[in-house]
Amino acid sequence: MKRLFAYILFYCLPLLALAQIQWPAGKKAAIMLTYDDGCHTQWDHVVPALNEHNFKGTFFLMGCYLTEQDIPQWRKVSEQGHELGNHTIYHACNDAKADTLSGHCRALNCYTVEEMLNEIKIMNGFLSAIDGKAQHSFAYPCGQHKAGGQDYGVPMIEQGICSFARMSDTEDLIASPSDLNPANIPAFTAFPGYKASQIIPFIDKVLEAGGAGVILFHGIGGDWVTVDTEEHQLMIDYLAAHSEIWVGTFSDVLSYIQQQK
């Protein structure tokens, strides 16, 4: 028995240690703050709050909501070091209705994988015209990844169309490099009316694990799927009080982890 214990101590514990994410600059964990749909309240309430602490966020934009007047605003957000991500053009979900003007079905089950990938490619072009970047990350609309019943996330990643794809509605986190699946990045969703006291336990869970966690927001202080500005600020203040947490963009943090695989 002693010999077995010595074997585990000598051979297995180093492997367990190597499995942990080795964070840079004394950091002990990472949180990725992500914001969907290009809600205008994100300019007013999110970006200033992030900038105050030099935090970097990720904003997943959908093409059908973008206007000509929005482009300079989002370009400025990108220039400040934040990330713009791909959330498709039409935000197709399984429960979507037919477009009342064109009659075209925008439900996800009406798409083929090829049609969805083409739409994502076109949205990448829109984003590149705004931020000048060749590569973008992706967020599945409604967290759903099957077009016409077929998974489109894996081929999207395999073909290099997007770098990483975020899911939703899960409290899972990335605790080691081996957990990283670029086509299926988990995210804790802040639902309408969520308070900081409901979000902070997830941050604590990530910190305790020494891992990486994604938090998903929509409108802050307005728009839709709204979290109050004050509650969002309380969460930001909590992160600011924990300098051992890296608050970085979706792509920056995940790329760092991927390099350790």
C-alpha positions as a Markdown table, in Angstrom:
| # | Residue | x | y | z |
|---|---|---|---|---|
| 1 | Met | 0.0 | 0.0 | 0.0 |
| 2 | Lys | 2.8 | 2.4 | 0.8 |
| 3 | Arg | 4.5 | 1.6 | -2.4 |
| 4 | Leu | 1.2 | 2.3 | -4.3 |
| 5 | Phe | 0.8 | 5.7 | -2.5 |
| 6 | Ala | 4.4 | 6.6 | -3.3 |
| 7 | Tyr | 3.7 | 5.8 | -7.0 |
| 8 | Ile | 0.7 | 8.0 | -7.1 |
| 9 | Leu | 2.5 | 10.8 | -5.3 |
| 10 | Phe | 5.5 | 10.6 | -7.6 |
| 11 | Tyr | 3.9 | 10.0 | -10.9 |
| 12 | Cys | 0.3 | 11.1 | -10.8 |
| 13 | Leu | 0.3 | 14.4 | -8.8 |
| 14 | Pro | 2.7 | 16.1 | -11.3 |
| 15 | Leu | 0.3 | 15.1 | -14.1 |
| 16 | Leu | -2.6 | 16.6 | -12.2 |
| 17 | Ala | -0.6 | 19.8 | -11.6 |
| 18 | Leu | 0.2 | 20.0 | -15.3 |
| 19 | Ala | -3.5 | 19.7 | -16.1 |
| 20 | Gln | -4.3 | 23.0 | -14.4 |
| 21 | Ile | -4.3 | 26.2 | -16.4 |
| 22 | Gln | -1.1 | 28.2 | -15.8 |
| 23 | Trp | -2.3 | 31.8 | -15.8 |
| 24 | Pro | 0.0 | 34.7 | -16.7 |
| 25 | Ala | 1.1 | 37.6 | -14.6 |
| 26 | Gly | 0.1 | 36.1 | -11.3 |
| 27 | Lys | -3.5 | 35.6 | -12.3 |
| 28 | Lys | -5.4 | 32.7 | -10.7 |
| 29 | Ala | -8.5 | 32.5 | -13.0 |
| 30 | Ala | -10.2 | 34.2 | -15.9 |
| 31 | Ile | -13.7 | 35.6 | -16.5 |
| 32 | Met | -14.9 | 36.4 | -20.0 |
| 33 | Leu | -17.8 | 38.9 | -20.0 |
| 34 | Thr | -19.8 | 38.6 | -23.2 |
| 35 | Tyr | -22.8 | 40.7 | -24.4 |
| 36 | Asp | -25.2 | 39.6 | -27.2 |
| 37 | Asp | -27.2 | 41.2 | -30.0 |
| 38 | Gly | -25.4 | 44.6 | -30.2 |
| 39 | Cys | -27.8 | 46.2 | -27.7 |
| 40 | His | -27.3 | 50.0 | -27.6 |
| 41 | Thr | -27.3 | 50.1 | -23.8 |
| 42 | Gln | -24.0 | 48.3 | -24.0 |
| 43 | Trp | -22.4 | 51.5 | -25.3 |
| 44 | Asp | -23.9 | 53.5 | -22.5 |
| 45 | His | -23.5 | 51.3 | -19.5 |
| 46 | Val | -21.1 | 48.4 | -20.2 |
| 47 | Val | -18.2 | 49.9 | -22.1 |
| 48 | Pro | -17.5 | 52.7 | -19.6 |
| 49 | Ala | -17.7 | 50.3 | -16.7 |
| 50 | Leu | -15.2 | 47.9 | -18.4 |
| 51 | Asn | -12.9 | 50.8 | -19.4 |
| 52 | Glu | -12.7 | 52.1 | -15.9 |
| 53 | His | -10.8 | 49.0 | -14.8 |
| 54 | Asn | -9.1 | 48.2 | -18.1 |
| 55 | Phe | -11.3 | 45.1 | -18.4 |
| 56 | Lys | -11.9 | 43.8 | -21.9 |
| 57 | Gly | -15.3 | 42.5 | -23.0 |
| 58 | Thr | -16.7 | 40.7 | -26.0 |
| 59 | Phe | -19.8 | 41.9 | -27.9 |
| 60 | Phe | -21.5 | 39.5 | -30.3 |
| 61 | Leu | -23.3 | 41.5 | -33.0 |
| 62 | Met | -26.1 | 40.3 | -35.2 |
| 63 | Gly | -26.3 | 41.9 | -38.7 |
| 64 | Cys | -30.0 | 42.5 | -38.9 |
| 65 | Tyr | -29.8 | 44.8 | -35.9 |
| 66 | Leu | -26.9 | 46.8 | -37.2 |
| 67 | Thr | -27.6 | 50.3 | -38.7 |
| 68 | Glu | -25.3 | 52.7 | -40.5 |
| 69 | Gln | -25.2 | 54.9 | -37.4 |
| 70 | Asp | -24.1 | 51.9 | -35.3 |
| 71 | Ile | -20.9 | 51.2 | -37.2 |
| 72 | Pro | -18.8 | 54.1 | -35.9 |
| 73 | Gln | -19.9 | 53.3 | -32.3 |
| 74 | Trp | -18.8 | 49.6 | -32.6 |
| 75 | Arg | -15.6 | 50.6 | -34.4 |
| 76 | Lys | -14.8 | 52.8 | -31.4 |
| 77 | Val | -15.5 | 49.9 | -29.0 |
| 78 | Ser | -13.1 | 47.7 | -31.0 |
| 79 | Glu | -10.4 | 50.4 | -31.0 |
| 80 | Gln | -10.7 | 50.5 | -27.2 |
| 81 | Gly | -9.5 | 46.9 | -27.1 |
| 82 | His | -12.8 | 45.1 | -26.8 |
| 83 | Glu | -13.8 | 42.2 | -29.1 |
| 84 | Leu | -16.6 | 42.1 | -31.7 |
| 85 | Gly | -18.0 | 38.7 | -32.3 |
| 86 | Asn | -20.3 | 37.0 | -34.8 |
| 87 | His | -23.9 | 36.3 | -33.8 |
| 88 | Thr | -25.1 | 35.6 | -37.4 |
| 89 | Ile | -27.2 | 38.0 | -39.5 |
| 90 | Tyr | -30.8 | 36.8 | -38.7 |
| 91 | His | -30.3 | 35.2 | -35.3 |
| 92 | Ala | -32.1 | 32.0 | -36.4 |
| 93 | Cys | -33.5 | 29.9 | -33.5 |
| 94 | Asn | -35.7 | 26.8 | -33.6 |
| 95 | Asp | -38.8 | 28.8 | -32.5 |
| 96 | Ala | -38.3 | 31.7 | -35.0 |
| 97 | Lys | -41.3 | 32.7 | -37.1 |
| 98 | Ala | -41.4 | 33.4 | -40.8 |
| 99 | Asp | -40.3 | 36.9 | -41.9 |
| 100 | Thr | -43.6 | 38.8 | -42.2 |
| 101 | Leu | -42.2 | 40.9 | -45.1 |
| 102 | Ser | -40.4 | 38.3 | -47.3 |
| 103 | Gly | -42.2 | 35.2 | -46.1 |
| 104 | His | -38.8 | 33.6 | -45.7 |
| 105 | Cys | -38.5 | 31.1 | -42.9 |
| 106 | Arg | -35.8 | 32.3 | -40.4 |
| 107 | Ala | -36.2 | 29.3 | -38.1 |
| 108 | Leu | -33.1 | 27.3 | -37.6 |
| 109 | Asn | -34.7 | 24.1 | -38.8 |
| 110 | Cys | -35.3 | 25.8 | -42.2 |
| 111 | Tyr | -31.6 | 26.2 | -42.7 |
| 112 | Thr | -29.1 | 23.7 | -44.1 |
| 113 | Val | -25.6 | 23.6 | -42.6 |
| 114 | Glu | -24.2 | 25.2 | -45.8 |
| 115 | Glu | -26.7 | 28.1 | -45.7 |
| 116 | Met | -25.9 | 28.8 | -42.0 |
| 117 | Leu | -22.2 | 28.7 | -42.7 |
| 118 | Asn | -22.6 | 31.1 | -45.6 |
| 119 | Glu | -24.5 | 33.5 | -43.4 |
| 120 | Ile | -21.8 | 33.4 | -40.8 |
| 121 | Lys | -19.2 | 34.1 | -43.5 |
| 122 | Ile | -21.1 | 37.1 | -44.7 |
| 123 | Met | -21.4 | 38.4 | -41.1 |
| 124 | Asn | -17.7 | 37.9 | -40.7 |
| 125 | Gly | -17.3 | 40.3 | -43.6 |
| 126 | Phe | -19.4 | 42.9 | -41.9 |
| 127 | Leu | -17.4 | 42.6 | -38.8 |
| 128 | Ser | -14.1 | 42.8 | -40.7 |
| 129 | Ala | -15.3 | 46.0 | -42.3 |
| 130 | Ile | -15.9 | 47.5 | -38.8 |
| 131 | Asp | -12.8 | 46.2 | -36.8 |
| 132 | Gly | -10.3 | 45.3 | -39.5 |
| 133 | Lys | -9.8 | 41.8 | -38.1 |
| 134 | Ala | -9.7 | 38.7 | -40.2 |
| 135 | Gln | -10.8 | 36.2 | -37.5 |
| 136 | His | -13.8 | 36.4 | -35.2 |
| 137 | Ser | -15.4 | 34.3 | -32.5 |
| 138 | Phe | -19.0 | 33.1 | -32.6 |
| 139 | Ala | -22.0 | 32.8 | -30.3 |
| 140 | Tyr | -24.9 | 30.4 | -31.2 |
| 141 | Pro | -28.2 | 32.2 | -31.3 |
| 142 | Cys | -30.4 | 30.8 | -28.5 |
| 143 | Gly | -27.5 | 28.5 | -27.8 |
| 144 | Gln | -28.7 | 26.2 | -30.6 |
| 145 | His | -26.2 | 24.6 | -32.9 |
| 146 | Lys | -28.2 | 22.4 | -35.3 |
| 147 | Ala | -29.3 | 23.7 | -38.7 |
| 148 | Gly | -31.9 | 21.4 | -40.3 |
| 149 | Gly | -31.1 | 18.9 | -37.6 |
| 150 | Gln | -27.4 | 18.8 | -38.4 |
| 151 | Asp | -24.6 | 20.3 | -36.2 |
| 152 | Tyr | -23.0 | 23.3 | -37.9 |
| 153 | Gly | -20.6 | 24.3 | -35.1 |
| 154 | Val | -18.0 | 21.6 | -35.7 |
| 155 | Pro | -17.7 | 22.2 | -39.4 |
| 156 | Met | -17.6 | 26.0 | -38.7 |
| 157 | Ile | -14.6 | 25.5 | -36.5 |
| 158 | Glu | -13.0 | 22.9 | -38.7 |
| 159 | Gln | -13.2 | 25.1 | -41.8 |
| 160 | Gly | -11.7 | 28.0 | -39.9 |
| 161 | Ile | -14.8 | 30.2 | -40.3 |
| 162 | Cys | -14.8 | 31.2 | -36.6 |
| 163 | Ser | -12.2 | 30.5 | -33.9 |
| 164 | Phe | -14.4 | 29.6 | -30.9 |
| 165 | Ala | -18.1 | 29.1 | -30.4 |
| 166 | Arg | -20.0 | 30.0 | -27.3 |
| 167 | Met | -23.1 | 28.1 | -26.0 |
| 168 | Ser | -25.4 | 29.3 | -23.2 |
| 169 | Asp | -27.5 | 28.4 | -20.1 |
| 170 | Thr | -24.8 | 26.3 | -18.3 |
| 171 | Glu | -22.7 | 26.9 | -15.2 |
| 172 | Asp | -19.9 | 24.7 | -16.6 |
| 173 | Leu | -16.4 | 26.1 | -16.7 |
| 174 | Ile | -13.0 | 25.3 | -18.2 |
| 175 | Ala | -10.8 | 24.0 | -15.5 |
| 176 | Ser | -8.0 | 22.6 | -17.6 |
| 177 | Pro | -6.7 | 22.9 | -21.2 |
| 178 | Ser | -8.2 | 19.5 | -21.9 |
| 179 | Asp | -11.7 | 20.9 | -21.2 |
| 180 | Leu | -11.4 | 23.3 | -24.1 |
| 181 | Asn | -13.7 | 22.3 | -27.0 |
| 182 | Pro | -13.6 | 25.3 | -29.5 |
| 183 | Ala | -17.0 | 24.4 | -30.9 |
| 184 | Asn | -18.8 | 24.2 | -27.5 |
| 185 | Ile | -17.7 | 26.8 | -25.0 |
| 186 | Pro | -20.0 | 26.9 | -22.0 |
| 187 | Ala | -21.5 | 30.1 | -20.6 |
| 188 | Phe | -23.4 | 31.1 | -17.5 |
| 189 | Thr | -26.4 | 33.2 | -18.6 |
| 190 | Ala | -27.5 | 36.2 | -16.7 |
| 191 | Phe | -31.3 | 36.1 | -17.2 |
| 192 | Pro | -33.6 | 39.1 | -17.0 |
| 193 | Gly | -33.6 | 40.7 | -13.6 |
| 194 | Tyr | -30.6 | 38.7 | -12.4 |
| 195 | Lys | -28.8 | 40.3 | -9.4 |
| 196 | Ala | -25.1 | 40.5 | -8.7 |
| 197 | Ser | -25.7 | 38.1 | -5.8 |
| 198 | Gln | -26.8 | 35.4 | -8.4 |
| 199 | Ile | -23.8 | 36.0 | -10.7 |
| 200 | Ile | -21.0 | 36.3 | -8.1 |
| 201 | Pro | -21.2 | 32.7 | -6.9 |
| 202 | Phe | -20.3 | 31.6 | -10.4 |
| 203 | Ile | -17.3 | 33.9 | -10.4 |
| 204 | Asp | -16.3 | 32.4 | -7.0 |
| 205 | Lys | -16.7 | 28.9 | -8.5 |
| 206 | Val | -14.3 | 29.8 | -11.4 |
| 207 | Leu | -11.8 | 31.3 | -9.0 |
| 208 | Glu | -11.8 | 28.3 | -6.7 |
| 209 | Ala | -11.2 | 26.0 | -9.6 |
| 210 | Gly | -8.5 | 28.2 | -11.0 |
| 211 | Gly | -10.3 | 28.0 | -14.3 |
| 212 | Ala | -12.0 | 30.1 | -16.9 |
| 213 | Gly | -15.7 | 31.0 | -17.0 |
| 214 | Val | -17.9 | 32.9 | -19.5 |
| 215 | Ile | -20.8 | 35.1 | -18.5 |
| 216 | Leu | -23.5 | 36.0 | -21.0 |
| 217 | Phe | -25.5 | 39.2 | -20.9 |
| 218 | His | -27.8 | 41.1 | -23.2 |
| 219 | Gly | -29.3 | 44.5 | -22.4 |
| 220 | Ile | -27.9 | 46.3 | -19.4 |
| 221 | Gly | -30.3 | 48.9 | -17.9 |
| 222 | Gly | -32.6 | 48.6 | -20.9 |
| 223 | Asp | -33.2 | 46.9 | -24.3 |
| 224 | Trp | -34.1 | 43.2 | -23.7 |
| 225 | Val | -33.2 | 40.3 | -21.4 |
| 226 | Thr | -32.2 | 43.1 | -19.1 |
| 227 | Val | -30.0 | 43.2 | -16.1 |
| 228 | Asp | -30.1 | 46.4 | -14.0 |
| 229 | Thr | -27.2 | 48.7 | -14.4 |
| 230 | Glu | -26.6 | 48.8 | -10.7 |
| 231 | Glu | -26.4 | 45.0 | -10.5 |
| 232 | His | -24.0 | 44.8 | -13.4 |
| 233 | Gln | -21.8 | 47.5 | -11.7 |
| 234 | Leu | -21.8 | 45.5 | -8.5 |
| 235 | Met | -20.4 | 42.5 | -10.4 |
| 236 | Ile | -17.8 | 44.7 | -12.1 |
| 237 | Asp | -16.8 | 46.1 | -8.7 |
| 238 | Tyr | -16.5 | 42.6 | -7.3 |
| 239 | Leu | -14.2 | 41.6 | -10.2 |
| 240 | Ala | -12.2 | 44.8 | -9.7 |
| 241 | Ala | -11.7 | 43.8 | -6.0 |
| 242 | His | -10.2 | 40.5 | -7.1 |
| 243 | Ser | -7.1 | 41.5 | -9.1 |
| 244 | Glu | -6.1 | 37.8 | -9.3 |
| 245 | Ile | -8.9 | 37.3 | -11.9 |
| 246 | Trp | -8.1 | 38.1 | -15.6 |
| 247 | Val | -11.1 | 39.8 | -17.2 |
| 248 | Gly | -10.2 | 39.4 | -20.9 |
| 249 | Thr | -11.9 | 39.0 | -24.2 |
| 250 | Phe | -13.4 | 35.6 | -25.2 |
| 251 | Ser | -10.8 | 35.0 | -27.9 |
| 252 | Asp | -7.8 | 36.2 | -25.9 |
| 253 | Val | -8.5 | 34.0 | -22.9 |
| 254 | Leu | -9.4 | 30.9 | -25.0 |
| 255 | Ser | -6.5 | 31.4 | -27.3 |
| 256 | Tyr | -4.2 | 31.4 | -24.3 |
| 257 | Ile | -5.7 | 28.2 | -23.0 |
| 258 | Gln | -5.5 | 26.6 | -26.4 |
| 259 | Gln | -1.8 | 27.2 | -26.5 |
| 260 | Gln | -1.4 | 25.1 | -23.4 |
| 261 | Lys | -3.1 | 22.0 | -24.9 |
